[in-house]
Amino acid sequence: MNRFLRLFRLGNGIMGILGVIIGAFIAVGFDIGDHVLNLIIAGGVILAFIIGGNSINDYIDVEIDRTAHPERPLPRGEISPTTARNIGIAGLVVSCALSVAMLSIIVTAIVLIAAVLMISYELLLKQRGFIGNVVIAILTGMIFLFGGAVVNSLESNIIIAAMAALVSIGREIAKDIQDMESDEGRKTLPMAIGKKNAAMIGAVFFILGPVLSIWPIFDDMFGWLYYIVFIADALFIYSAFIIFRRADVSQKVAKYAMFIALIAFVLGVVW
C-alpha cells in the first residue's frame, strides 16, 4: 500500500464520513436529500481532519512507534517526521476552512473545538489517563453533533451524541484495565486508583448510556422501531457487570451495543 495511504489511514476517514451521514439522517430523515452539497463538503471536512489527526499522531509518536508500530511509514523511514507534521497541520487547516464554506457558525465551532481537543490530546492529554479518555469520548460524540449541524438540525442528535460519549468513556476505561500490564508507568485511571475502582467508574458510564436512551421514548422523538435500543441497553448493562472480571469482553460487547443503538436510532427515524 502507498506510504501516504498508510499514514492517512483512510479507513478511519470512511467510518467518520459514515458517522456524519448517519447523524444527518437521524436529524432530518429522508429530507437528507435536500442537503447533498453540505454533506459532500462535510465529507471533505472529515477526511481532511482524519488525515491531519493521524499525521500529527504519527509525528508525535514516531519514537514510540519504532517499537509499537514499526510497520508505519515514519519508523520505516518512508516519510520524514517533518513531512508528516506539515501534512497534519495542512489537514486541520483545510478541515477548518471547508467548515467555514458551509456558512454555519455551529458547524465551524464544532470543527474548531474538535481540532483544539485533538491537538491537546496528542500534545498533552494522551498520557494523562482519564482526561485523555474523556477527550476521545467527546470527539466520538461530536461526530453525531456535526452530522446534525450539517443539515441544520441538532435536537435529535444530542441524545445519541451523549450516549456515544458516555459509553466511549466506559470502553476506554475497560481498555485501560485490559492493558494494565503493558501500561506500567502510564497515568491511566486503573494504574492511578486500582482495577476495581476504575471498573466501578467504567460501569457507571456504561449504565448512563441506557439511562439516556429512555429520554427519546418519553419525548416521542422516534417511531416504534427505536425500541430496538433496549437490546443495546441490555448489552451495555452486561458490559457494566462483566467489566470487573473481563474488561476485554466488556469493551467488545459495548462496541457491538453501540452499533445496535445506531441501528435503533436510524430505524426509529424510518418507522
ZARO-232152 format. One record per residue (C-alpha): y, z, x; chain; residue in one letter. Coordinates in Angstrom, 3 decimals. Layout:
N
Y; Z; X; A; A .
...
END
This chain:
271
0.000; 0.000; 0.000; A; M .
3.545; -0.750; 1.153; A; N .
5.097; 2.144; 3.100; A; R .
8.130; 2.340; 0.814; A; F .
5.992; 2.376; -2.332; A; L .
4.091; 5.317; -0.830; A; R .
7.393; 7.059; -0.102; A; L .
8.754; 6.437; -3.600; A; F .
5.524; 7.425; -5.422; A; R .
6.409; 5.198; -8.355; A; L .
3.586; 6.627; -10.462; A; G .
5.791; 9.687; -10.944; A; N .
8.622; 7.392; -11.996; A; G .
6.459; 5.669; -14.600; A; I .
5.431; 9.048; -16.023; A; M .
9.098; 10.089; -16.113; A; G .
10.086; 6.923; -17.987; A; I .
7.251; 7.503; -20.451; A; L .
8.524; 11.060; -20.992; A; G .
12.009; 9.752; -21.777; A; V .
10.652; 7.188; -24.247; A; I .
8.589; 9.896; -25.964; A; I .
11.640; 12.156; -26.054; A; G .
13.718; 9.372; -27.589; A; A .
11.052; 8.647; -30.211; A; F .
10.801; 12.326; -31.153; A; I .
14.588; 12.371; -31.578; A; A .
15.095; 9.262; -33.744; A; V .
11.642; 7.999; -34.711; A; G .
11.338; 4.290; -35.413; A; F .
15.106; 3.873; -35.071; A; D .
14.400; 3.877; -31.338; A; I .
14.648; 0.079; -31.502; A; G .
18.404; 0.424; -32.038; A; D .
18.788; 1.914; -28.557; A; H .
16.947; -0.599; -26.360; A; V .
19.825; -1.148; -23.908; A; L .
20.324; 2.575; -23.365; A; N .
16.587; 3.041; -22.867; A; L .
16.496; 0.296; -20.242; A; I .
19.383; 1.940; -18.385; A; I .
17.674; 5.316; -18.788; A; A .
14.562; 3.858; -17.170; A; G .
16.698; 2.861; -14.195; A; G .
18.201; 6.358; -14.066; A; V .
14.760; 7.988; -13.962; A; I .
13.351; 5.518; -11.439; A; L .
16.303; 5.946; -9.073; A; A .
16.146; 9.732; -9.496; A; F .
12.417; 9.870; -8.677; A; I .
12.879; 7.593; -5.663; A; I .
15.758; 9.742; -4.451; A; G .
13.949; 13.014; -5.060; A; G .
10.697; 12.001; -3.375; A; N .
12.546; 10.546; -0.385; A; S .
14.565; 13.734; 0.120; A; I .
11.403; 15.817; -0.309; A; N .
9.608; 13.883; 2.421; A; D .
12.667; 14.022; 4.700; A; Y .
12.888; 17.811; 4.413; A; I .
9.115; 18.390; 4.607; A; D .
8.358; 15.941; 7.427; A; V .
7.088; 18.642; 9.807; A; E .
5.011; 20.354; 7.112; A; I .
3.552; 17.003; 6.060; A; D .
2.269; 16.311; 9.576; A; R .
-0.448; 18.819; 8.661; A; T .
-0.431; 18.922; 4.855; A; A .
0.034; 15.189; 4.120; A; H .
-0.487; 13.203; 7.346; A; P .
-1.098; 10.045; 5.290; A; E .
2.535; 9.874; 4.136; A; R .
4.803; 7.290; 5.810; A; P .
7.109; 9.738; 7.654; A; L .
4.383; 11.674; 9.512; A; P .
2.735; 8.334; 10.354; A; R .
5.991; 7.057; 11.848; A; G .
6.195; 4.138; 9.404; A; E .
9.600; 5.252; 8.079; A; I .
12.159; 7.254; 10.035; A; S .
13.468; 10.565; 8.631; A; P .
16.997; 9.141; 8.709; A; T .
15.945; 6.171; 6.580; A; T .
14.220; 8.469; 4.081; A; A .
17.311; 10.690; 3.910; A; R .
19.610; 7.717; 3.307; A; N .
17.305; 6.315; 0.617; A; I .
17.200; 9.745; -1.012; A; G .
20.968; 10.054; -1.157; A; I .
21.341; 6.468; -2.389; A; A .
18.723; 7.008; -5.109; A; G .
20.520; 10.037; -6.518; A; L .
23.917; 8.317; -6.351; A; V .
22.547; 5.259; -8.181; A; V .
20.908; 7.516; -10.774; A; S .
24.174; 9.327; -11.494; A; C .
26.148; 6.059; -11.540; A; A .
23.766; 4.474; -14.051; A; L .
24.043; 7.535; -16.290; A; S .
27.810; 7.001; -16.453; A; V .
27.153; 3.453; -17.719; A; A .
25.724; 4.904; -20.945; A; M .
29.176; 6.300; -21.782; A; L .
27.807; 9.686; -22.821; A; S .
29.144; 12.916; -21.376; A; I .
25.914; 14.690; -22.327; A; I .
23.705; 12.104; -20.600; A; V .
25.794; 12.202; -17.428; A; T .
25.914; 16.009; -17.464; A; A .
22.112; 16.225; -17.754; A; I .
21.612; 13.857; -14.811; A; V .
24.211; 15.620; -12.639; A; L .
22.726; 19.048; -13.391; A; I .
19.228; 17.725; -12.661; A; A .
20.415; 16.288; -9.332; A; A .
22.021; 19.590; -8.316; A; V .
18.883; 21.513; -9.301; A; L .
16.624; 19.121; -7.416; A; M .
18.705; 19.271; -4.223; A; I .
18.962; 23.062; -4.500; A; S .
15.198; 23.273; -4.895; A; Y .
14.495; 21.105; -1.863; A; E .
17.057; 22.784; 0.401; A; L .
16.930; 26.423; -0.711; A; L .
14.595; 27.362; -3.530; A; L .
11.246; 25.723; -2.738; A; K .
10.150; 28.706; -0.642; A; Q .
11.696; 31.316; -2.970; A; R .
8.750; 31.734; -5.289; A; G .
9.607; 32.433; -8.901; A; F .
13.112; 30.948; -8.749; A; I .
11.602; 27.710; -7.491; A; G .
9.065; 27.795; -10.328; A; N .
11.868; 28.158; -12.868; A; V .
13.796; 25.210; -11.409; A; V .
10.738; 22.935; -11.593; A; I .
10.177; 24.040; -15.198; A; A .
13.797; 23.367; -16.170; A; I .
13.598; 19.879; -14.662; A; L .
10.428; 19.243; -16.685; A; T .
12.120; 20.264; -19.933; A; G .
15.237; 18.250; -19.131; A; M .
13.243; 15.017; -19.320; A; I .
12.942; 15.501; -23.091; A; F .
16.582; 16.549; -23.452; A; L .
17.542; 13.404; -21.559; A; F .
15.388; 11.290; -23.889; A; G .
17.193; 12.724; -26.908; A; G .
20.627; 12.375; -25.328; A; A .
19.992; 8.713; -24.515; A; V .
19.675; 7.988; -28.251; A; V .
22.487; 10.392; -29.183; A; N .
20.208; 12.919; -30.875; A; S .
19.213; 16.199; -29.223; A; L .
18.333; 18.524; -32.115; A; E .
14.645; 17.641; -32.494; A; S .
14.099; 17.776; -28.735; A; N .
15.355; 21.276; -27.996; A; I .
12.074; 22.904; -29.065; A; I .
9.799; 20.594; -27.072; A; I .
12.087; 20.842; -24.038; A; A .
11.992; 24.637; -24.206; A; A .
8.219; 24.640; -24.764; A; M .
7.679; 22.346; -21.789; A; A .
9.869; 24.534; -19.589; A; A .
8.237; 27.816; -20.617; A; L .
4.629; 26.716; -20.234; A; V .
5.524; 24.939; -16.983; A; S .
6.623; 28.298; -15.576; A; I .
3.234; 29.676; -16.600; A; G .
1.471; 26.765; -14.892; A; R .
3.496; 27.136; -11.703; A; E .
2.630; 30.846; -11.553; A; I .
-1.050; 30.051; -12.169; A; A .
-0.993; 27.506; -9.342; A; K .
0.618; 30.061; -7.029; A; D .
-2.124; 32.571; -7.890; A; I .
-4.709; 29.879; -7.208; A; Q .
-3.143; 29.142; -3.797; A; D .
-2.650; 32.743; -2.654; A; M .
-4.998; 32.441; 0.323; A; E .
-3.167; 29.425; 1.738; A; S .
0.313; 30.746; 0.847; A; D .
0.364; 33.636; 3.307; A; E .
3.949; 34.101; 4.484; A; G .
5.482; 32.332; 1.465; A; R .
7.565; 34.221; -1.092; A; K .
5.581; 33.226; -4.164; A; T .
5.504; 35.565; -7.146; A; L .
1.843; 36.608; -6.655; A; P .
2.489; 37.324; -2.970; A; M .
5.536; 39.426; -3.886; A; A .
4.228; 41.512; -6.800; A; I .
0.474; 41.046; -6.690; A; G .
-2.010; 38.832; -8.506; A; K .
-2.384; 40.989; -11.643; A; K .
1.350; 41.452; -12.231; A; N .
2.015; 37.749; -11.635; A; A .
-0.779; 36.865; -14.065; A; A .
0.816; 39.086; -16.720; A; M .
4.127; 37.253; -16.345; A; I .
2.380; 33.872; -16.413; A; G .
0.520; 34.884; -19.576; A; A .
3.800; 35.806; -21.281; A; V .
5.207; 32.338; -20.611; A; F .
2.031; 30.670; -21.891; A; F .
2.337; 32.663; -25.141; A; I .
6.055; 31.927; -25.569; A; L .
5.219; 28.220; -25.925; A; G .
3.150; 28.695; -29.119; A; P .
5.770; 31.087; -30.495; A; V .
8.419; 28.367; -30.176; A; L .
6.148; 25.724; -31.699; A; S .
6.275; 27.530; -35.058; A; I .
10.028; 27.002; -35.469; A; W .
9.893; 23.293; -36.491; A; P .
7.490; 24.222; -39.306; A; I .
9.960; 26.656; -40.866; A; F .
12.787; 24.185; -40.311; A; D .
10.782; 21.310; -41.857; A; D .
11.575; 19.091; -38.879; A; M .
8.311; 17.107; -38.769; A; F .
5.551; 15.787; -41.020; A; G .
2.156; 17.373; -41.637; A; W .
0.543; 15.799; -38.553; A; L .
2.696; 18.138; -36.494; A; Y .
0.146; 20.843; -37.364; A; Y .
-1.992; 19.385; -34.568; A; I .
0.245; 21.553; -32.386; A; V .
-1.912; 24.537; -33.385; A; F .
-4.702; 23.084; -31.234; A; I .
-2.309; 23.102; -28.293; A; A .
-1.217; 26.627; -29.192; A; D .
-4.826; 27.843; -29.122; A; A .
-5.272; 26.334; -25.660; A; L .
-2.053; 27.923; -24.399; A; F .
-3.227; 31.319; -25.649; A; I .
-6.585; 30.730; -23.957; A; Y .
-4.691; 29.939; -20.739; A; S .
-2.846; 33.241; -21.108; A; A .
-6.105; 35.193; -21.308; A; F .
-8.018; 33.367; -18.595; A; I .
-5.201; 33.386; -16.007; A; I .
-6.322; 36.895; -14.990; A; F .
-9.777; 35.659; -13.957; A; R .
-9.498; 31.908; -13.356; A; R .
-5.961; 30.786; -12.580; A; A .
-7.269; 27.343; -11.624; A; D .
-8.797; 26.840; -15.077; A; V .
-5.731; 28.345; -16.748; A; S .
-3.274; 25.839; -15.298; A; Q .
-5.573; 22.885; -16.064; A; K .
-6.086; 23.966; -19.679; A; V .
-2.317; 24.402; -20.066; A; A .
-1.812; 20.855; -18.783; A; K .
-4.144; 19.477; -21.471; A; Y .
-2.465; 21.690; -24.064; A; A .
0.951; 20.243; -23.252; A; M .
-0.454; 16.728; -23.672; A; F .
-1.813; 17.654; -27.118; A; I .
1.534; 19.244; -28.018; A; A .
3.274; 15.975; -27.103; A; L .
0.920; 14.085; -29.408; A; I .
1.689; 16.570; -32.197; A; A .
5.440; 16.056; -31.833; A; F .
5.084; 12.258; -31.808; A; V .
2.703; 12.144; -34.791; A; L .
4.885; 14.638; -36.626; A; G .
7.667; 12.067; -36.496; A; V .
5.362; 9.339; -37.836; A; V .
3.865; 11.345; -40.732; A; W .
END
